[in-house]
Amino acid sequence: ELQDQTALKESQSLLESINSNIRDGLCRNSLKDGFIYTNQSMSTLFGYSAEEFSKLKISTVFADPSFAGQIVSDLQSGKSYKNVEVLWRKKDGATFWGLLNCNGYKQGDDFMIDSSIVDISEINQAREELQTNYEKLEKLNTELDHLVYRTSHDLRTPVASLLGLLEMLRLDDYPDPKKYHDIFAGQLNRLD
């Protein structure tokens, strides 16, 4: 029996260590009693103490309280939630995006919900910045395409003219080289 108590204490110590060191918010909710367990990360994420959580309805922490009802209904019908983005509401009214993972199960005449919540605000901010940068890059690429098109168009006319002059020189046996020299110089100055 002493060995069983030692093993139990070691298991409890291990679970307490995991719960206090993990960054994910972990909680257990009872449909009858609300929050019956929250780890320290839940308090950090939402701003409520464990005691305050114990007095809250589940829907309190959802930015859209009706979504809580939908989740409960889905869980009661056997569905589970894995990495679902949810907008959460903190004690001070501020909101943040978090990934929700949860499962529900019947326990006697109550229904229990075990959940983990991960704050993804920084990920979403980085995603938005990436999207903004992508849109800027797309705009710059379009402007570059227009510049290349205009530049090639601007070069095409003088080059075609020079090619025509070269052809005339080839066919004309150089009657007045000075005349062609001035035309060439004019066309080359247009390219500069």
Sequence and secondary structure as in RCSB ss.txt:
>XXXX:A:sequence
ELQDQTALKESQSLLESINSNIRDGLCRNSLKDGFIYTNQSMSTLFGYSAEEFSKLKISTVFADPSFAGQIVSDL
QSGKSYKNVEVLWRKKDGATFWGLLNCNGYKQGDDFMIDSSIVDISEINQAREELQTNYEKLEKLNTELDHLVYR
TSHDLRTPVASLLGLLEMLRLDDYPDPKKYHDIFAGQLNRLD
>XXXX:A:secstr
 HHHHHHHHHHHHHHHHHHHH SSEEEEEETTTEEEEE HHHHHHH   HHHHHTS GGGGBSSHHHHHHHHHHH
HTT  EEEEEEEEE TTS EEEEEEEEEEEEETTEEEEEEEEEE HHHHHHHHHHHHHHHHHHHHHHHHHHHHHH
HHHHHHHHHHHHHHHHHHHHHHT S HHHHHHHHHHHHHHH 
